[in-house]
Amino acid sequence: MAKKGIDEGLKVVASNRKARHDYFIESTMEAGLVLTGSEIKSIRGGKVSLQQAYVQISGREAWLVGAHIAGYSHAGYADHDPTQRRKLLLHRKQIEKLFMAVQQKGLTIVPLRLYLKNGWAKVEIGVARGKQQHDKRQTLREQESRRDMDRAIARARRGER
């Protein structure tokens, strides 16, 4: 049986684009989520926001706090609270590694994207260091210059000036 590609069977449901703007991402890892039936149905429908979310380590458990998973319209009485905290499924050593990273000054854990991998909901989390305002401006300048270079290369290939 042939191995599947990295992105095969992967459907990105939500991404936290602002996290890459506000933080330097030092390392990433994948975690599973403990969800109810109505939550996974809403995720499959794409009704998720990670904008205000972060990861909190309490005791020996990791929790996703502030993620908004909209209510499922056909859930009836068994619907869920959209902003409740959700347990992340990680190995003990991974949780200890994250806890040690958070103990350092200025580091936090943010969710980068939520996706379905072979039918299972996964969240990519990153250990991040906050950016100062001048760092954000520098990042925007780099993106703009990269875009300008790409446009110039495209024009050169087409033979334009």
MARNU-29508 format. One record per residue: residue number from 0; residue in three letters; x, y, z of N, C-alpha, C, O in turn. Coordinates in nm, 2 decimals. Layout:
! MARNU-29508
- NUM;ala;X;Y;Z;X;Y;Z;X;Y;Z;X;Y;Z
...
***
This chain:
! MARNU-29508
- 0;met;0.09;-0.12;0.00;0.00;0.00;0.00;0.09;0.12;0.00;0.18;0.13;0.08
- 1;ala;0.06;0.22;-0.09;0.14;0.34;-0.10;0.11;0.43;0.01;0.00;0.44;0.06
- 2;lys;0.22;0.51;0.05;0.20;0.61;0.16;0.12;0.73;0.10;0.14;0.77;-0.01
- 3;lys;0.04;0.78;0.19;-0.04;0.90;0.15;0.05;1.02;0.16;0.15;1.03;0.24
- 4;gly;0.03;1.12;0.08;0.10;1.25;0.09;0.07;1.32;0.21;-0.03;1.29;0.28
- 5;ile;0.15;1.42;0.24;0.13;1.50;0.37;-0.01;1.57;0.37;-0.08;1.57;0.47
- 6;asp;-0.05;1.63;0.25;-0.17;1.70;0.25;-0.29;1.62;0.20;-0.40;1.68;0.19
- 7;glu;-0.27;1.50;0.17;-0.38;1.41;0.12;-0.47;1.38;0.24;-0.42;1.34;0.34
- 8;gly;-0.60;1.39;0.22;-0.69;1.37;0.33;-0.70;1.48;0.43;-0.75;1.46;0.54
- 9;leu;-0.65;1.60;0.39;-0.64;1.71;0.48;-0.73;1.82;0.43;-0.72;1.87;0.31
- 10;lys;-0.83;1.87;0.51;-0.92;1.98;0.47;-0.91;2.09;0.58;-0.96;2.07;0.69
- 11;val;-0.85;2.20;0.54;-0.84;2.31;0.64;-0.97;2.37;0.66;-1.03;2.42;0.56
- 12;val;-1.02;2.38;0.78;-1.15;2.44;0.81;-1.14;2.58;0.85;-1.22;2.67;0.80
- 13;ala;-1.04;2.61;0.93;-1.02;2.75;0.98;-0.87;2.77;1.00;-0.80;2.68;1.05
- 14;ser;-0.83;2.89;0.97;-0.69;2.93;1.00;-0.68;3.06;1.07;-0.77;3.15;1.05
- 15;asn;-0.58;3.08;1.16;-0.56;3.20;1.24;-0.45;3.28;1.17;-0.34;3.28;1.22
- 16;arg;-0.49;3.35;1.07;-0.39;3.43;0.99;-0.33;3.54;1.08;-0.21;3.58;1.06
- 17;lys;-0.41;3.59;1.17;-0.36;3.70;1.25;-0.25;3.66;1.35;-0.16;3.74;1.39
- 18;ala;-0.25;3.53;1.38;-0.14;3.47;1.47;0.00;3.49;1.41;0.09;3.53;1.48
- 19;arg;0.01;3.46;1.28;0.14;3.48;1.21;0.18;3.62;1.20;0.29;3.66;1.18
- 20;his;0.08;3.71;1.20;0.11;3.86;1.19;0.15;3.91;1.33;0.24;4.00;1.34
- 21;asp;0.09;3.86;1.44;0.12;3.91;1.57;0.23;3.84;1.65;0.27;3.89;1.75
- 22;tyr;0.27;3.72;1.60;0.37;3.64;1.67;0.47;3.59;1.58;0.45;3.57;1.46
- 23;phe;0.59;3.56;1.64;0.70;3.48;1.57;0.67;3.34;1.62;0.67;3.31;1.74
- 24;ile;0.64;3.25;1.52;0.61;3.11;1.56;0.74;3.03;1.57;0.81;3.02;1.47
- 25;glu;0.77;2.98;1.68;0.90;2.91;1.71;0.89;2.76;1.68;0.99;2.71;1.62
- 26;ser;0.78;2.70;1.71;0.76;2.56;1.68;0.62;2.53;1.67;0.53;2.60;1.73
- 27;thr;0.58;2.42;1.60;0.44;2.38;1.59;0.43;2.23;1.62;0.52;2.15;1.61
- 28;met;0.30;2.19;1.65;0.27;2.05;1.67;0.12;2.03;1.65;0.04;2.13;1.65
- 29;glu;0.08;1.91;1.62;-0.05;1.87;1.59;-0.12;1.81;1.72;-0.06;1.73;1.79
- 30;ala;-0.24;1.85;1.74;-0.31;1.80;1.86;-0.46;1.76;1.82;-0.52;1.83;1.73
- 31;gly;-0.51;1.66;1.88;-0.65;1.62;1.85;-0.74;1.70;1.95;-0.69;1.77;2.04
- 32;leu;-0.87;1.70;1.92;-0.96;1.77;2.00;-1.07;1.68;2.06;-1.11;1.58;1.99
- 33;val;-1.11;1.70;2.18;-1.23;1.63;2.24;-1.35;1.71;2.20;-1.36;1.82;2.25
- 34;leu;-1.44;1.65;2.12;-1.56;1.73;2.07;-1.69;1.65;2.10;-1.68;1.53;2.11
- 35;thr;-1.80;1.72;2.10;-1.93;1.66;2.10;-1.98;1.64;1.96;-1.91;1.69;1.87
- 36;gly;-2.09;1.57;1.94;-2.14;1.55;1.81;-2.18;1.67;1.73;-2.15;1.69;1.61
- 37;ser;-2.24;1.77;1.80;-2.28;1.89;1.74;-2.16;1.98;1.70;-2.17;2.05;1.60
- 38;glu;-2.05;1.97;1.78;-1.93;2.05;1.75;-1.87;2.00;1.62;-1.83;2.08;1.54
- 39;ile;-1.85;1.87;1.61;-1.79;1.81;1.49;-1.87;1.84;1.36;-1.82;1.86;1.26
- 40;lys;-2.00;1.84;1.38;-2.09;1.87;1.26;-2.07;2.02;1.22;-2.07;2.05;1.10
- 41;ser;-2.06;2.11;1.32;-2.04;2.25;1.29;-1.90;2.27;1.22;-1.88;2.35;1.13
- 42;ile;-1.80;2.20;1.27;-1.66;2.21;1.22;-1.67;2.16;1.07;-1.61;2.22;0.98
- 43;arg;-1.73;2.05;1.04;-1.74;2.00;0.91;-1.81;2.10;0.82;-1.79;2.10;0.70
- 44;gly;-1.90;2.18;0.88;-1.97;2.28;0.80;-1.89;2.41;0.79;-1.93;2.50;0.72
- 45;gly;-1.77;2.41;0.85;-1.68;2.53;0.84;-1.72;2.65;0.93;-1.68;2.76;0.90
- 46;lys;-1.80;2.63;1.03;-1.84;2.73;1.12;-1.75;2.75;1.24;-1.80;2.72;1.35
- 47;val;-1.63;2.79;1.22;-1.53;2.79;1.32;-1.45;2.92;1.31;-1.42;2.97;1.20
- 48;ser;-1.41;2.98;1.43;-1.33;3.10;1.43;-1.22;3.08;1.54;-1.25;3.04;1.65
- 49;leu;-1.09;3.10;1.50;-0.98;3.08;1.59;-0.92;3.22;1.63;-0.81;3.22;1.69
- 50;gln;-0.98;3.33;1.60;-0.93;3.46;1.61;-0.89;3.50;1.75;-0.78;3.55;1.78
- 51;gln;-0.97;3.46;1.85;-0.95;3.50;1.99;-0.90;3.38;2.07;-0.89;3.39;2.19
- 52;ala;-0.86;3.27;2.01;-0.83;3.15;2.08;-0.68;3.15;2.12;-0.60;3.21;2.06
- 53;tyr;-0.66;3.07;2.23;-0.52;3.04;2.28;-0.53;2.91;2.35;-0.64;2.85;2.38
- 54;val;-0.41;2.86;2.38;-0.40;2.73;2.45;-0.36;2.75;2.59;-0.26;2.83;2.62
- 55;gln;-0.42;2.69;2.69;-0.39;2.70;2.83;-0.35;2.57;2.88;-0.42;2.47;2.86
- 56;ile;-0.24;2.56;2.96;-0.20;2.44;3.03;-0.24;2.45;3.17;-0.20;2.54;3.24
- 57;ser;-0.32;2.36;3.22;-0.36;2.35;3.36;-0.35;2.21;3.41;-0.41;2.12;3.35
- 58;gly;-0.27;2.20;3.51;-0.24;2.06;3.56;-0.16;1.99;3.46;-0.06;2.03;3.41
- 59;arg;-0.21;1.87;3.42;-0.14;1.79;3.32;-0.23;1.78;3.19;-0.22;1.69;3.12
- 60;glu;-0.31;1.89;3.17;-0.39;1.89;3.05;-0.38;2.02;2.98;-0.34;2.12;3.03
- 61;ala;-0.40;2.01;2.85;-0.40;2.13;2.76;-0.54;2.16;2.71;-0.61;2.06;2.68
- 62;trp;-0.58;2.28;2.71;-0.71;2.32;2.68;-0.71;2.43;2.57;-0.62;2.52;2.57
- 63;leu;-0.80;2.42;2.47;-0.82;2.52;2.37;-0.93;2.62;2.43;-1.04;2.58;2.44
- 64;val;-0.89;2.74;2.45;-0.98;2.84;2.51;-1.01;2.95;2.41;-0.92;3.00;2.34
- 65;gly;-1.13;2.99;2.40;-1.17;3.11;2.32;-1.20;3.07;2.18;-1.24;3.17;2.10
- 66;ala;-1.19;2.95;2.13;-1.23;2.91;2.00;-1.38;2.91;1.99;-1.45;2.87;2.07
- 67;his;-1.43;2.97;1.88;-1.57;2.98;1.86;-1.62;2.88;1.76;-1.59;2.89;1.64
- 68;ile;-1.69;2.78;1.80;-1.75;2.68;1.71;-1.90;2.70;1.72;-1.97;2.68;1.82
- 69;ala;-1.96;2.75;1.61;-2.10;2.79;1.61;-2.19;2.67;1.64;-2.15;2.55;1.61
- 70;gly;-2.31;2.70;1.69;-2.40;2.60;1.72;-2.45;2.53;1.59;-2.46;2.59;1.49
- 71;tyr;-2.49;2.40;1.61;-2.54;2.32;1.49;-2.69;2.34;1.49;-2.76;2.32;1.59
- 72;ser;-2.74;2.37;1.37;-2.88;2.40;1.36;-2.98;2.29;1.39;-3.09;2.31;1.43
- 73;his;-2.93;2.16;1.36;-3.02;2.05;1.38;-2.99;1.97;1.51;-3.03;1.86;1.53
- 74;ala;-2.92;2.04;1.61;-2.88;1.97;1.73;-2.99;1.95;1.83;-2.99;1.86;1.91
- 75;gly;-3.09;2.04;1.82;-3.20;2.03;1.92;-3.16;2.07;2.06;-3.09;2.17;2.07
- 76;tyr;-3.20;1.99;2.16;-3.16;2.02;2.30;-3.02;1.99;2.33;-2.97;2.04;2.43
- 77;ala;-2.95;1.91;2.25;-2.81;1.87;2.28;-2.71;1.96;2.22;-2.60;1.91;2.19
- 78;asp;-2.74;2.08;2.19;-2.64;2.18;2.13;-2.54;2.21;2.24;-2.55;2.19;2.36
- 79;his;-2.43;2.27;2.19;-2.31;2.30;2.27;-2.30;2.45;2.29;-2.35;2.53;2.22
- 80;asp;-2.22;2.49;2.39;-2.18;2.63;2.41;-2.07;2.66;2.31;-1.97;2.59;2.31
- 81;pro;-2.09;2.76;2.23;-2.00;2.79;2.12;-1.85;2.83;2.17;-1.76;2.80;2.09
- 82;thr;-1.84;2.89;2.28;-1.70;2.93;2.33;-1.65;2.85;2.44;-1.55;2.89;2.51
- 83;gln;-1.70;2.73;2.47;-1.65;2.65;2.58;-1.51;2.61;2.56;-1.47;2.60;2.44
- 84;arg;-1.43;2.58;2.66;-1.30;2.54;2.64;-1.30;2.39;2.61;-1.38;2.31;2.66
- 85;arg;-1.21;2.35;2.52;-1.21;2.21;2.47;-1.07;2.15;2.50;-0.97;2.21;2.48
- 86;lys;-1.07;2.03;2.54;-0.95;1.95;2.58;-0.87;1.92;2.45;-0.93;1.87;2.35
- 87;leu;-0.74;1.94;2.46;-0.65;1.90;2.35;-0.59;1.76;2.38;-0.56;1.73;2.50
- 88;leu;-0.58;1.68;2.28;-0.53;1.54;2.30;-0.38;1.54;2.26;-0.35;1.55;2.14
- 89;leu;-0.30;1.54;2.36;-0.15;1.54;2.35;-0.09;1.44;2.44;-0.15;1.40;2.54
- 90;his;0.03;1.39;2.41;0.10;1.31;2.50;0.16;1.39;2.62;0.18;1.51;2.60
- 91;arg;0.18;1.32;2.73;0.23;1.39;2.85;0.36;1.46;2.82;0.37;1.58;2.87
- 92;lys;0.45;1.40;2.75;0.58;1.47;2.72;0.56;1.60;2.63;0.63;1.70;2.65
- 93;gln;0.46;1.59;2.54;0.43;1.71;2.46;0.37;1.82;2.55;0.41;1.94;2.53
- 94;ile;0.29;1.79;2.64;0.23;1.89;2.73;0.34;1.95;2.82;0.34;2.07;2.85
- 95;glu;0.43;1.86;2.87;0.54;1.91;2.96;0.63;2.01;2.88;0.67;2.11;2.93
- 96;lys;0.65;1.97;2.75;0.74;2.06;2.66;0.67;2.20;2.64;0.73;2.30;2.65
- 97;leu;0.54;2.19;2.62;0.46;2.32;2.61;0.46;2.40;2.73;0.48;2.52;2.73
- 98;phe;0.45;2.33;2.85;0.45;2.40;2.98;0.58;2.47;3.00;0.58;2.58;3.05
- 99;met;0.69;2.40;2.97;0.82;2.46;2.99;0.84;2.58;2.90;0.91;2.68;2.94
- 100;ala;0.79;2.57;2.78;0.80;2.68;2.68;0.72;2.81;2.73;0.77;2.92;2.72
- 101;val;0.61;2.78;2.79;0.53;2.89;2.84;0.59;2.96;2.96;0.57;3.08;2.99
- 102;gln;0.67;2.88;3.04;0.74;2.94;3.16;0.84;3.04;3.12;0.87;3.13;3.20
- 103;gln;0.90;3.03;3.00;0.99;3.13;2.95;0.92;3.26;2.93;0.80;3.27;2.90
- 104;lys;0.99;3.37;2.94;0.92;3.50;2.93;0.88;3.53;2.79;0.96;3.52;2.69
- 105;gly;0.76;3.58;2.77;0.70;3.62;2.65;0.65;3.51;2.55;0.62;3.55;2.44
- 106;leu;0.65;3.39;2.59;0.60;3.28;2.50;0.46;3.25;2.54;0.42;3.25;2.65
- 107;thr;0.38;3.22;2.43;0.25;3.17;2.45;0.22;3.06;2.35;0.30;3.04;2.26
- 108;ile;0.11;3.00;2.36;0.07;2.89;2.27;-0.06;2.94;2.20;-0.16;2.96;2.26
- 109;val;-0.05;2.94;2.07;-0.17;2.98;1.99;-0.21;2.88;1.89;-0.12;2.81;1.83
- 110;pro;-0.34;2.86;1.86;-0.38;2.77;1.75;-0.35;2.84;1.62;-0.39;2.96;1.60
- 111;leu;-0.30;2.77;1.52;-0.27;2.83;1.39;-0.37;2.79;1.29;-0.41;2.87;1.21
- 112;arg;-0.42;2.67;1.29;-0.53;2.62;1.20;-0.60;2.50;1.26;-0.54;2.42;1.33
- 113;leu;-0.72;2.49;1.22;-0.80;2.37;1.25;-0.84;2.30;1.12;-0.88;2.37;1.03
- 114;tyr;-0.82;2.17;1.12;-0.84;2.10;0.99;-0.89;1.96;1.02;-0.89;1.91;1.14
- 115;leu;-0.95;1.90;0.92;-0.99;1.76;0.93;-0.89;1.67;0.86;-0.86;1.70;0.74
- 116;lys;-0.84;1.58;0.93;-0.74;1.49;0.87;-0.79;1.34;0.88;-0.81;1.28;0.99
- 117;asn;-0.83;1.29;0.76;-0.89;1.16;0.75;-1.01;1.15;0.84;-1.04;1.04;0.90
- 118;gly;-1.09;1.25;0.85;-1.21;1.25;0.92;-1.20;1.30;1.07;-1.30;1.32;1.13
- 119;trp;-1.08;1.31;1.12;-1.06;1.35;1.26;-1.03;1.50;1.26;-0.95;1.55;1.18
- 120;ala;-1.09;1.57;1.36;-1.06;1.71;1.38;-0.92;1.73;1.45;-0.90;1.67;1.56
- 121;lys;-0.83;1.81;1.39;-0.70;1.83;1.45;-0.68;1.98;1.45;-0.74;2.06;1.37
- 122;val;-0.60;2.03;1.55;-0.56;2.17;1.55;-0.41;2.17;1.55;-0.34;2.10;1.63
- 123;glu;-0.35;2.26;1.47;-0.21;2.29;1.47;-0.18;2.40;1.57;-0.24;2.51;1.55
- 124;ile;-0.10;2.38;1.67;-0.07;2.48;1.77;0.07;2.52;1.75;0.16;2.44;1.71
- 125;gly;0.10;2.64;1.79;0.24;2.69;1.78;0.28;2.76;1.90;0.21;2.84;1.97
- 126;val;0.41;2.74;1.94;0.47;2.81;2.05;0.52;2.94;1.99;0.60;2.94;1.90
- 127;ala;0.47;3.06;2.04;0.49;3.18;1.98;0.55;3.29;2.07;0.52;3.29;2.19
- 128;arg;0.62;3.38;2.02;0.68;3.50;2.09;0.61;3.62;2.02;0.61;3.63;1.90
- 129;gly;0.56;3.71;2.11;0.49;3.83;2.06;0.58;3.92;1.98;0.69;3.94;2.01
- 130;lys;0.52;3.98;1.88;0.60;4.08;1.80;0.57;4.22;1.85;0.46;4.25;1.90
- 131;gln;0.67;4.30;1.84;0.65;4.45;1.87;0.60;4.51;1.75;0.59;4.45;1.64
- 132;gln;0.55;4.64;1.76;0.50;4.71;1.64;0.59;4.72;1.53;0.56;4.71;1.41
- 133;his;0.72;4.75;1.56;0.82;4.76;1.45;0.85;4.63;1.38;0.88;4.63;1.26
- 134;asp;0.84;4.52;1.45;0.85;4.39;1.39;0.74;4.36;1.29;0.76;4.31;1.18
- 135;lys;0.62;4.40;1.33;0.50;4.39;1.24;0.52;4.47;1.11;0.49;4.42;1.00
- 136;arg;0.57;4.59;1.13;0.59;4.68;1.01;0.70;4.62;0.92;0.69;4.62;0.80
- 137;gln;0.81;4.56;0.98;0.91;4.50;0.91;0.86;4.38;0.83;0.90;4.36;0.71
- 138;thr;0.77;4.30;0.89;0.71;4.18;0.82;0.63;4.23;0.70;0.64;4.17;0.59
- 139;leu;0.55;4.33;0.72;0.47;4.39;0.61;0.56;4.44;0.49;0.53;4.41;0.38
- 140;arg;0.67;4.50;0.53;0.76;4.55;0.42;0.82;4.43;0.35;0.83;4.44;0.22
- 141;glu;0.86;4.33;0.42;0.92;4.21;0.35;0.82;4.14;0.26;0.85;4.10;0.15
- 142;gln;0.69;4.13;0.30;0.59;4.07;0.22;0.56;4.16;0.10;0.55;4.10;-0.01
- 143;glu;0.56;4.29;0.11;0.54;4.38;0.00;0.65;4.37;-0.10;0.63;4.36;-0.22
- 144;ser;0.78;4.36;-0.05;0.89;4.35;-0.15;0.89;4.22;-0.22;0.93;4.21;-0.33
- 145;arg;0.86;4.11;-0.15;0.85;3.98;-0.21;0.74;3.98;-0.32;0.76;3.92;-0.42
- 146;arg;0.63;4.05;-0.29;0.52;4.06;-0.39;0.57;4.13;-0.51;0.54;4.09;-0.63
- 147;asp;0.64;4.24;-0.49;0.69;4.32;-0.60;0.79;4.24;-0.69;0.79;4.25;-0.81
- 148;met;0.88;4.17;-0.62;0.97;4.08;-0.70;0.90;3.98;-0.78;0.94;3.95;-0.89
- 149;asp;0.80;3.92;-0.72;0.72;3.82;-0.80;0.65;3.88;-0.92;0.65;3.82;-1.02
- 150;arg;0.60;4.00;-0.90;0.54;4.07;-1.01;0.64;4.10;-1.12;0.61;4.08;-1.24
- 151;ala;0.76;4.14;-1.08;0.86;4.18;-1.18;0.90;4.05;-1.26;0.93;4.06;-1.38
- 152;ile;0.92;3.94;-1.19;0.96;3.82;-1.25;0.85;3.77;-1.35;0.88;3.73;-1.46
- 153;ala;0.72;3.79;-1.31;0.61;3.75;-1.40;0.61;3.83;-1.52;0.59;3.78;-1.63
- 154;arg;0.63;3.97;-1.51;0.64;4.06;-1.62;0.75;4.02;-1.71;0.73;4.02;-1.84
- 155;ala;0.87;3.99;-1.66;0.98;3.95;-1.74;0.96;3.83;-1.82;1.00;3.82;-1.93
- 156;arg;0.89;3.73;-1.76;0.86;3.61;-1.83;0.76;3.63;-1.95;0.77;3.56;-2.05
- 157;arg;0.67;3.73;-1.93;0.58;3.76;-2.04;0.64;3.85;-2.14;0.58;3.87;-2.25
- 158;gly;0.76;3.90;-2.11;0.83;3.99;-2.21;0.78;4.14;-2.20;0.81;4.21;-2.29
- 159;glu;0.72;4.17;-2.09;0.68;4.31;-2.07;0.79;4.39;-2.00;0.89;4.33;-1.96
- 160;arg;0.78;4.52;-2.00;0.87;4.60;-1.93;0.81;4.66;-1.80;0.88;4.73;-1.73
***
